[in-house]
């Protein structure tokens, strides 16, 4: 047996590839990440190219063609593959355009919550003392408020639009980020590498940015994908109550809300947007878990 | 009980753990024999399979582990044929008891000591409740727990670490086992407590005639407590024989290397003989000598076939070298004396003046605030070019002091001067360029999210020195300096061994070219062979770069190896300070004396143990006068009357905080 093939020496002889190529290699060999990335990527493409993909104008009403069934059911036609809604709009086109609004709301609201929650959580965990007390009080106050009621009241006062809905859902969904990043930061703060960074003269901002944040990123990613689904569902509840996205703008949540009226004789009106929502949430979760696995150091080696 | 019957006989024990990378052969063809009353020490570094062996004997391995053996016999019963249920009912805790490493976690916190002790005997109906109660009291008294009857009602958190380990030992003795397996029983304890626990185990063994397997990484602990030694490496016993022969005339190159890398405290410090490399992974079939990759005597055949097991009377070892060839080898530890460190007394680099640290302890909002004096009146000078060692056991305040000296925590009172400038007022970047820390645990001191290159180059980035290219060049240079190949640049810390990580931490500290390195227990998380590599590296760097070290440690061996001056700390005070040679050769404070006499030594001569209790006073409720008075064997009334000052010793060149230091000296002769 030559030295080169010696099982003990083999790992020593391998040159460590650059971090970027290592990352790429791990990403390409992670099935969940690939499937999740494919689903989310496809949905983003659908949202971007909605005008090209949609067979009909999503706003065009035709009372003559109200509540058509999907093409494969009796009475359906291939002109409206997924049928039409109560005012005769093409359901497929509305689903495709609805992708835009739902993705914007999902990602937007989850990001707003992320910024608020992570900022407060990291500050509370790192600085402790009175900052922690204040943040904990704000958290308790937030948890004590009935979220939906507050959202309704706010939308009522400010007036409904996509951006208002994003802002309000985001402002109401930061508690998970806060709780998780706060305790993670408290744990990290006492680690020696933070002391080492302080001893090498790093400022507070440098410590937070390059020592603390990278180590809470995997938790943040997981909560983000979780909140993504929650935000879209929250939008659908708001829409259902009439304070979310305003008709006739198509959004999945609103479509579910509208479809409920005809649930018993056209279940497909609820089923299709529900399926899209399900796909997006599954995709986002797979993507999030995959990103966590690929970027966390435990996945290496 | 001087019968000659064999208690335990193990033939060809194999443990295979399935891992994602393939079957890990954690223990291979391991054979042991133990007679009644005999003690065997299983010695090895982490990953050598010594704990696996013990866990396999106790059937405590994870369910997916495969344990095979040609035969395991305990007192004549074949254990291999027993079902798990039968083993649990008839053997575990009755014929064999185990003592674990962590006394903090091996007792159940929600049950009283008494309940946990009596349960072991009443569960199997061996003793009645009343008899078990009496026996528990008797055993607690035997293991040296004061007021045993009262202690039975107490819960584990009310006891100190040493006391908990005593309770564990008493619990193991409840059913009068024939064999006790002690897995690193003293590793988590302070050295003065360790000495007492080891004495206790030896006494109990003699009294009850039990056989014992003592598993430890510390050769010196083995030297004074057991009859036989088995040295394990990479899942195999590479050498086995009587304690005396193995430790003084080792035959296997690994044993030789291991002994050469342990710092000795009874000798002039010489350069340590480190074993290069790291323990190989044992995945797949092992068709070679496991030690070949680190062996200085490795031959071609070592890499292609298993070495023969050579038997010499009662001892054996597995190596291609014959005893004659071994005898002709050069000594494993080079005959190089450590260069004496000369530092001019006036070239003071760092100065601590009257440092005091008080923590306010409050158990709840309404509780009275109590003050914990973590540091009191600590004044030290660190001179340019020396290695100043702060020595003390847990709770002595040495790490608190390190944090204050590093400028990471403020002192309640007092001042730290670095090159004459108060550190509190100093710009943090300037401070960083003068002084860098090296922490104890290289697993927590490196950010797991950064690559090695980024970790080492980070100080340069923070200080805005150079551009990306020149930083990389500086990183490569300093990596070479500390013995890291540049190809690991893109690795992450979790891909590296403990020793390599500590090298990364040293490289990161050196990249700013500081004058002073503050090393907080730099080697206590490492194996002894790796410790030797790091200690040698630190002294090479000191010689080449003219560095000054502040070394914080509990390990007297390390202090003896590298320190030029010593300050011994006890409960937040410096109790003795002076040149290393003076303090180690003739301590002038009873605590230093107790500490030194508690350190186990490789030559196995059991030293007369210095008197003194191992129970540290409660820092919230300190005794009046001298803080050591509750433990001191030389205490007189004057000691309790007034806190002694740190002053020149009557009978030596060092400073001491004992008013009767001349008595301490007289007693030594």
HADDOCK unambig.tbl for C-alpha pairs under 7 A between the chains (distance, minus, plus):
assign (segid A and resid 1 and name CA) (segid B and resid 304 and name CA) 6.29 0.50 0.50
assign (segid A and resid 8 and name CA) (segid B and resid 280 and name CA) 5.70 0.50 0.50
assign (segid A and resid 8 and name CA) (segid B and resid 281 and name CA) 6.89 0.50 0.50
assign (segid A and resid 15 and name CA) (segid B and resid 487 and name CA) 5.75 0.50 0.50
assign (segid A and resid 16 and name CA) (segid B and resid 487 and name CA) 6.16 0.50 0.50
assign (segid A and resid 16 and name CA) (segid B and resid 488 and name CA) 6.11 0.50 0.50
assign (segid A and resid 16 and name CA) (segid B and resid 490 and name CA) 6.06 0.50 0.50
assign (segid A and resid 16 and name CA) (segid B and resid 491 and name CA) 6.37 0.50 0.50
assign (segid A and resid 17 and name CA) (segid B and resid 490 and name CA) 6.81 0.50 0.50
assign (segid A and resid 18 and name CA) (segid B and resid 490 and name CA) 5.71 0.50 0.50
assign (segid A and resid 19 and name CA) (segid B and resid 490 and name CA) 5.93 0.50 0.50
assign (segid A and resid 191 and name CA) (segid B and resid 444 and name CA) 5.69 0.50 0.50
assign (segid A and resid 191 and name CA) (segid B and resid 445 and name CA) 6.73 0.50 0.50
assign (segid A and resid 192 and name CA) (segid B and resid 439 and name CA) 6.87 0.50 0.50
assign (segid A and resid 192 and name CA) (segid B and resid 444 and name CA) 5.36 0.50 0.50
assign (segid A and resid 192 and name CA) (segid B and resid 445 and name CA) 4.26 0.50 0.50
assign (segid A and resid 193 and name CA) (segid B and resid 444 and name CA) 6.13 0.50 0.50
assign (segid A and resid 193 and name CA) (segid B and resid 445 and name CA) 3.98 0.50 0.50
assign (segid A and resid 193 and name CA) (segid B and resid 446 and name CA) 5.16 0.50 0.50
assign (segid A and resid 193 and name CA) (segid B and resid 447 and name CA) 5.69 0.50 0.50
assign (segid A and resid 196 and name CA) (segid B and resid 437 and name CA) 6.75 0.50 0.50
assign (segid A and resid 196 and name CA) (segid B and resid 445 and name CA) 6.80 0.50 0.50
assign (segid A and resid 199 and name CA) (segid B and resid 406 and name CA) 6.93 0.50 0.50
assign (segid A and resid 199 and name CA) (segid B and resid 408 and name CA) 6.85 0.50 0.50
assign (segid A and resid 199 and name CA) (segid B and resid 432 and name CA) 5.92 0.50 0.50
assign (segid A and resid 199 and name CA) (segid B and resid 436 and name CA) 6.40 0.50 0.50
assign (segid A and resid 199 and name CA) (segid B and resid 437 and name CA) 6.94 0.50 0.50
assign (segid A and resid 200 and name CA) (segid B and resid 432 and name CA) 4.82 0.50 0.50
assign (segid A and resid 200 and name CA) (segid B and resid 436 and name CA) 6.77 0.50 0.50
assign (segid A and resid 200 and name CA) (segid B and resid 459 and name CA) 5.81 0.50 0.50
assign (segid A and resid 201 and name CA) (segid B and resid 428 and name CA) 5.02 0.50 0.50
assign (segid A and resid 201 and name CA) (segid B and resid 429 and name CA) 4.79 0.50 0.50
assign (segid A and resid 201 and name CA) (segid B and resid 432 and name CA) 5.44 0.50 0.50
assign (segid A and resid 202 and name CA) (segid B and resid 462 and name CA) 6.07 0.50 0.50
assign (segid A and resid 211 and name CA) (segid B and resid 447 and name CA) 6.62 0.50 0.50
assign (segid A and resid 214 and name CA) (segid B and resid 449 and name CA) 6.37 0.50 0.50
assign (segid A and resid 215 and name CA) (segid B and resid 449 and name CA) 6.53 0.50 0.50
assign (segid A and resid 297 and name CA) (segid B and resid 448 and name CA) 6.36 0.50 0.50
assign (segid A and resid 297 and name CA) (segid B and resid 449 and name CA) 6.35 0.50 0.50
assign (segid A and resid 297 and name CA) (segid B and resid 494 and name CA) 6.95 0.50 0.50
assign (segid A and resid 301 and name CA) (segid B and resid 495 and name CA) 5.87 0.50 0.50
